[in-house]
């Protein structure tokens, strides 16, 4: 998540970016916050397999198609897709870093996300503190800082108790990173969704950068709940039992793209994203939802804070004292967090999860009385103790509907 002014932020390099939002209590703000959106490993251990997928423009279950206009734009910038898959993606030249909403590309590189790379992507960097003075736009409606709620480990097998949860992996200029994410329903494909919900800062760097690369999702990561020591020799089947799914399209809010920052609260109220995925290995033709057996509905009309009795946040915290390998949850009655007068008020709950939990789903009883995703982890304080997530409204629905419609005929 990204730090909001007093929020805690996880850096993009070996960081668990966990945005933190200001601890604006009834009396004052917490002093330093940092984003923890993702836990990252900054090493150059990108063991990209020499085996890469066929041309991105050809058809096939294990290939991502790149629209001709984007392919042409890449060529104009001197980017060759085949060279990209063989390591050229490591070039983060600012002029070549695609950032506009319609420029997302993510060619499959088979074998890139092997067990070691996935496991090592959870080492958090030091959080960046944020000064209280950065948070100047409180609407005057922020509730007192919530009491910390100790995160509880989800009982393994994770698929039995949190079937829609998983990890999103990606590469940033600072290194290999990880966030948490949730399988959500697709109105265009009932029962056969390939949509994943996470935080905007888990797919795009915001105002100072562009789209992250090699974005992939592993549902029910470490399903058996093995320890870090046990995972040292784990097979890919053990660490990602439901496969690795590459993002063939991702979308976040234009507000995040224009205002989002690595630390502080800029863009936090719009810090969400939807990823459409496809299996790395062609698969058996089943969708992600069919593969994991579940998908959560998304409620864009969730009740206001006073009417929400409880929210459950799920994620894989990676910053100390956690190691990123275990799935955790926090349950609490939400309060309000206001970051800027012009931005929607966020939900905030007490929770000790740290970086790496960014992007994880927040579930509450929706407007129809059934469990639904109503937010995602975005920010928190440097010292942990609470989390904040955007309240989903028209802008979030626009992002969601756009991705669904893009693949409606496929």
C-alpha positions in Angstrom: 0.0 0.0 0.0 1.2 3.4 -0.4 1.7 5.8 2.4 -0.7 8.4 2.6 0.5 11.2 4.5 0.9 9.5 7.7 0.4 6.2 5.9 2.8 3.6 5.7 4.2 2.8 2.3 6.1 0.0 1.0 8.7 0.8 -1.4 8.9 -0.8 -4.8 12.1 -2.6 -4.6 12.2 -5.2 -2.0 9.2 -3.6 -0.5 5.9 -4.4 0.8 4.3 -1.3 -0.3 1.6 -0.7 2.0 0.1 2.6 1.6 -0.7 4.1 4.8 -3.2 6.7 5.4 -2.8 9.3 7.9 -3.7 8.4 11.3 -5.9 11.3 11.7 -7.4 10.6 15.0 -10.0 12.6 16.6 -7.3 14.8 17.8 -4.5 14.6 15.3 -2.7 12.7 12.6 -0.2 10.0 13.1 3.2 11.2 12.2 4.7 9.0 9.7 3.1 6.6 7.4 4.3 4.5 4.6 2.8 2.5 1.8 3.0 -1.2 2.0 1.3 -2.0 -1.2 3.7 -4.6 -2.0 6.5 -6.6 -0.6 9.3 -6.7 -3.1 12.6 -8.2 -3.7 14.9 -5.8 -5.3 17.4 -8.3 -6.5 18.4 -9.0 -10.1 17.5 -12.6 -9.7 15.1 -12.4 -12.6 15.7 -15.9 -13.9 13.7 -15.3 -17.0 13.4 -18.6 -18.8 14.9 -18.8 -22.2 11.6 -20.5 -23.1 9.3 -17.7 -24.1 5.8 -17.8 -25.5 5.2 -17.6 -29.3 4.6 -14.3 -31.0 2.2 -12.3 -28.9 0.2 -11.5 -32.0 -0.6 -15.1 -32.8 -3.5 -17.1 -31.5 -3.3 -19.8 -28.8 -4.2 -20.6 -25.2 -0.8 -19.7 -23.8 -0.3 -16.5 -25.7 -1.3 -13.0 -25.0 -2.4 -11.0 -27.9 -1.1 -7.4 -28.2 -3.3 -5.0 -30.1 -1.7 -3.7 -33.3 -1.9 -0.1 -32.2 0.1 -0.9 -29.1 2.5 -3.1 -31.0 3.1 -0.2 -33.4 3.6 2.2 -30.6 6.2 -0.1 -29.0 8.0 -0.4 -32.3 8.1 3.4 -32.5 9.9 3.4 -29.2 12.3 0.7 -30.3 10.7 -2.1 -28.3 10.6 -5.5 -29.9 8.2 -8.0 -28.3 10.5 -11.0 -28.9 13.5 -9.2 -27.4 11.2 -8.0 -24.6 10.4 -11.6 -23.6 14.1 -12.4 -23.7 15.0 -9.8 -21.1 14.5 -6.3 -22.7 11.7 -5.7 -20.2 14.4 -5.0 -17.6 15.1 -1.7 -19.4 13.1 0.9 -17.4 14.1 4.0 -19.5 11.7 6.6 -18.4 10.9 7.6 -22.0 10.0 4.0 -22.9 8.0 3.2 -19.7 4.4 2.9 -20.9 2.0 4.7 -18.6 -1.3 5.6 -20.4 -4.4 3.6 -19.7 -4.4 2.0 -23.2 -0.7 1.1 -23.3 -0.7 -1.9 -21.0 1.3 -4.9 -22.4 2.4 -8.1 -20.6 3.7 -10.8 -22.9 3.9 -14.2 -21.2 7.4 -15.3 -20.3 7.0 -19.0 -19.5 8.9 -20.1 -16.4 9.7 -16.6 -15.2 7.6 -17.0 -12.0 9.3 -20.1 -10.7 9.0 -21.2 -7.0 12.2 -19.4 -5.9 11.2 -16.1 -7.6 7.7 -16.2 -6.2 9.0 -17.0 -2.7 11.7 -14.4 -2.7 9.4 -11.6 -3.8 8.2 -11.1 -0.3 11.2 -9.5 1.4 10.0 -6.0 2.4 12.2 -2.9 2.2 12.2 -0.3 4.9 9.0 1.7 4.8 9.2 5.4 3.9 7.9 7.6 6.6 5.6 10.4 5.7 5.3 13.8 7.5 2.0 14.8 9.0 2.3 18.1 7.2 1.8 16.3 3.9 -1.8 15.6 4.9 -3.6 18.8 4.5 -7.0 18.0 3.0 -8.9 16.2 5.7 -12.7 16.8 5.3 -13.1 16.9 9.1 -14.9 13.6 9.2 -12.1 11.2 10.0 -12.9 9.0 12.9 -10.5 8.3 15.8 -7.6 5.9 15.1 -8.9 2.4 15.5 -7.4 0.1 18.1 -5.0 -2.5 16.5 -6.6 -5.8 15.7 -4.2 -8.7 15.6 -4.2 -10.5 12.3 -5.1 -14.2 12.5 -3.6 -16.8 10.2 -6.1 -18.4 7.9 -6.3 -22.1 8.5 -4.9 -24.3 5.7 -5.8 -25.4 3.2 -6.3 -21.8 2.2 -8.5 -22.8 -0.8 -11.0 -24.3 1.7 -11.3 -21.2 3.8 -10.4 -18.2 1.5 -10.8 -19.7 -2.0 -10.7 -16.3 -3.8 -7.5 -15.0 -2.3 -4.1 -15.1 -3.9 -0.9 -13.2 -4.7 -0.1 -10.8 -7.6 3.6 -10.8 -8.6 5.2 -8.1 -10.8 8.5 -6.4 -11.7 9.3 -2.8 -11.0 12.5 -0.8 -11.6 13.5 -1.6 -8.0 13.0 -5.3 -8.3 10.5 -8.1 -7.9 7.4 -7.3 -5.9 4.2 -8.8 -4.6 0.7 -7.8 -3.6 -2.4 -9.6 -2.5 -5.5 -10.0 -4.7 -9.0 -11.5 -5.0 -10.9 -13.4 -7.7 -14.1 -11.5 -8.5 -17.1 -12.2 -10.7 -17.3 -11.1 -14.3 -20.8 -9.9 -15.3 -20.0 -10.7 -19.0 -19.1 -14.3 -18.1 -21.2 -15.6 -15.2 -19.5 -18.5 -13.5 -16.5 -18.2 -15.8 -14.7 -15.1 -14.6 -11.0 -14.4 -15.4 -11.0 -11.1 -13.3 -8.8 -10.3 -10.4 -9.2 -7.3 -8.1 -6.2 -5.6 -6.4 -4.7 -2.2 -5.7 -3.8 0.3 -8.4 -0.3 0.6 -7.0 0.2 -3.1 -7.6 -0.1 -2.6 -11.4 0.9 1.0 -12.1 3.5 3.3 -10.5 1.2 6.4 -10.6 2.2 9.9 -11.5 5.9 9.2 -11.7 5.9 6.0 -13.7 4.0 3.6 -15.8 2.7 0.0 -15.9 4.6 -2.6 -14.0 5.8 -5.7 -15.9 5.4 -9.4 -15.8 2.2 -9.1 -13.8 0.9 -12.6 -12.8 -1.6 -14.0 -10.3 -1.2 -17.2 -8.2 -4.5 -18.1 -6.5 -4.3 -19.9 -3.1 -0.5 -19.3 -3.0 1.1 -21.8 -0.6 -2.3 -23.5 -0.1 -1.0 -25.9 2.4 0.4 -23.2 4.7 4.0 -24.5 4.6 6.6 -22.6 6.6 9.3 -20.5 4.9 11.8 -23.3 5.6 9.5 -26.0 4.1 9.0 -23.8 1.0 12.7 -23.8 0.2 12.3 -27.0 -1.7 8.7 -26.7 -2.7 7.6 -27.5 -6.2 5.7 -25.0 -8.4 2.6 -27.2 -7.9 2.9 -26.8 -4.1 3.5 -23.1 -4.2 0.9 -22.3 -6.9 -1.5 -25.3 -6.9 -4.0 -23.6 -9.2 -1.4 -22.4 -11.6 0.1 -19.0 -12.6 -2.2 -16.7 -14.5 -0.7 -13.8 -16.5 -2.5 -10.5 -16.8 -3.4 -10.0 -20.4 -5.0 -6.7 -19.5 -5.1 -4.4 -16.5 -6.9 -1.2 -15.7 -6.7 1.2 -12.8 -8.4 4.6 -12.3 -7.2 7.6 -14.2 -7.0 9.4 -10.8 -4.4 6.8 -9.7 -2.4 7.2 -12.9 -2.4 11.0 -12.6 -2.0 11.5 -8.8 -0.8 8.2 -7.2 2.4 8.4 -5.3 4.8 5.9 -3.8 4.3 7.5 -0.4 1.7 9.8 1.0 -2.1 9.8 0.4 -2.2 11.1 -3.2 -4.6 9.0 -5.2 -5.3 6.6 -2.3 -9.1 7.0 -2.6 -8.9 5.6 -6.1 -6.2 3.0 -5.5 -7.8 -0.1 -7.1 -7.3 -2.1 -10.2 -8.8 -5.0 -12.2 -6.7 -7.5 -14.0 -7.9 -9.9 -16.7 -5.8 -13.1 -16.6 -5.0 -16.0 -18.8 -3.2 -19.3 -17.7 0.5 -19.4 -18.4 0.1 -23.0 -19.5 -2.8 -23.1 -22.0 -4.8 -25.1 -19.4 -7.9 -27.2 -20.0 -10.0 -24.3 -21.2 -11.4 -23.6 -17.7 -11.7 -20.0 -16.5 -10.0 -18.8 -13.3 -13.3 -18.9 -11.5 -13.9 -22.5 -12.6 -10.4 -23.5 -11.7 -10.6 -22.2 -8.1 -14.3 -22.8 -7.8 -15.3 -19.4 -6.6 -15.4 -15.6 -7.3 -16.7 -12.7 -5.2 -19.3 -10.2 -6.3 -18.2 -6.6 -6.1 -20.5 -4.1 -4.4 -20.2 -0.5 -5.7 -23.0 0.6 -3.4 -21.8 -0.7 -0.1 -23.3 1.0 3.0 -21.7 4.1 4.5 -19.4 3.5 7.4 -22.0 3.9 10.2 -24.1 1.1 8.6 -21.2 -1.4 8.1 -21.0 -3.6 11.2 -17.9 -5.6 10.1 -15.3 -5.8 7.4 -12.8 -8.7 6.9 -9.5 -7.9 5.2 -7.4 -10.8 3.7 -3.8 -10.7 2.6 -0.3 -12.0 2.6 1.6 -9.6 4.8 5.4 -9.6 4.2 7.0 -6.9 6.3 8.2 -7.9 9.7 7.0 -9.7 11.8 5.5 -11.5 8.8 7.3 -13.3 6.0 4.8 -13.2 3.1 4.2 -16.9 2.9 1.2 -17.1 5.2 -2.4 -15.9 4.5 -3.9 -13.7 7.3 -7.2 -11.9 8.0 -8.4 -9.1 10.2 -12.0 -8.4 11.1 -13.2 -5.0 12.5 -15.9 -2.5 12.4 -14.7 0.2 9.9 -14.3 3.9 10.6 -13.8 6.8 8.2 -10.5 8.2 6.9 -10.5 11.5 4.9 -7.4 12.4 3.0 -8.5 15.2 0.7 -11.6 17.3 0.5 -12.0 16.5 -3.2 -11.6 12.7 -2.7 -14.1 10.1 -1.4 -13.7 9.1 2.3 -12.0 5.8 2.8 -12.8 2.9 5.1 -10.3 2.2 7.9 -10.0 -0.8 10.2 -7.7 -1.9 13.0 -5.3 -4.5 11.7 -1.7 -5.5 12.2 -1.0 -6.8 8.7 1.9 -5.1 7.0 3.4 -4.7 3.5 2.5 -7.4 1.0 -1.1 -7.3 2.1 -1.8 -4.4 -0.2 -4.5 -5.1 -2.8 -6.0 -7.8 -0.6 -9.8 -7.9 -0.6 -12.1 -6.4 2.0 -15.4 -8.3 2.4 -18.6 -7.1 4.0 -22.3 -7.9 3.8 -23.3 -6.2 0.5 -26.4 -4.2 -0.3 -28.1 -7.5 -1.1 -27.3 -9.0 2.2 -24.7 -11.4 0.9 -20.8 -11.3 1.2 -19.2 -9.0 -1.3 -15.9 -7.3 -2.0 -16.3 -3.6 -0.9 -12.7 -2.4 -0.9 -9.0 -3.5 -1.0 -6.0 -2.7 1.3 -4.3 0.5 0.2 -2.5 2.2 3.0 -1.5 2.0 6.6 0.9 3.5 9.2 4.6 2.9 9.2 4.3 1.1 12.5 1.2 -0.9 11.5 -1.9 -1.2 13.6 -4.5 -0.2 11.0 -5.3 -0.4 7.3 -7.3 1.9 5.0 -9.0 1.0 1.7 -11.0 3.0 -0.9 -14.8 3.0 -0.8 -15.9 1.7 -4.2 -18.2 3.9 -6.2 -18.8 5.0 -9.8 -15.2 5.4 -10.8 -14.3 1.9 -9.5 -17.4 0.5 -11.3 -16.2 2.2 -14.5 -12.8 0.4 -14.2 -14.5 -2.9 -13.5 -17.1 -2.6 -16.3 -14.5 -1.5 -18.8 -12.4 -4.6 -18.3 -15.4 -6.9 -18.3 -16.7 -5.4 -21.6 -13.3 -5.6 -23.2 -13.5 -9.4 -23.1 -17.2 -9.8 -23.3 -17.1 -11.4 -26.7 -14.3 -13.7 -26.0 
